[in-house]
């Protein structure tokens, strides 16, 4: 891993990863400044930390805040619930950006890549969270005491092919598979919705990265909450693409899966 920056701006969405990154930076004496978003960022991660809250549509303000505080190295991490246009209220900087994008704004992948290009053009260096923190990427092999059976391994292979197919079509990242049948595929309602509507005793959740996703900005994740939901609905296990899926709170996730009698494996 390359040398870590001395100062890091964290543009934080929702979920646990922004907080995990901030705590890691604390442990390494990396100075941080957090830009959070109204109704998106977990308020608990902001307590006692240098931060400012803004709205998603205030790109000009975000750039100004980071520059004023002397931050040029950034990580953009965390889930973002897509706001209604009325909530977005784009400032002039954002409106100009959207106008330049045109139809690309309709694609999550196109939008994120355009945001990265715009920030880099403004002089910022963008890091993926996995470039700052070790041990976040799913490794190859089994993380849990329980391992998939031979038949379940065949299901996982089928699931990976299916998840890659919907990924290439920019539909989703995950599928649910059981007994060589794809029970459901992810759509714009997300992975948790897929897990609930495709639940079957013994089913397997398979998650991979869309081939076109920017690894610095938009990596799929699994973690304790994924295990809790799957175990409550009778899933046999979870398989995630090694090197391309982030694992949130790995030790807790493994402990929960072992307790539930589920497997978690990297493929």
Order of alpha helices (4+ residues) and beta strands (2+ residues): beta-alpha-beta-beta-alpha-beta-alpha-alpha-alpha-beta-alpha-beta-alpha-beta-beta-alpha-beta-beta-alpha-beta-beta-alpha-beta
